[in-house]
Amino acid sequence: MIRIIIILFLLTSNPVLADCKYYAEADVVNDELINKKEHYTCKEKDNFFVQFLTDPKYETSLIMIVATLLENL
């Protein structure tokens, strides 16, 4: 059981799989920034393990797996 927990922890502790972009724009008047706007966007890649744990369409499967594991302990 401890091995399973360690494996699950290692699967979820991967570095962030995201493609992030940042840019800012502003107007300069008398050597001062005005109307400063910052834009930060990230597009994360899908992780099946996280999706399996959080998506409602996999809810029944997750419950059956957990019940089977608990029953066999």
Secondary structure as UniProt FT lines:
FT   HELIX           2..12
FT   STRAND          18..29
FT   TURN            30..31
FT   STRAND          32..44
FT   HELIX           48..54
FT   HELIX           56..58
FT   HELIX           59..71
//
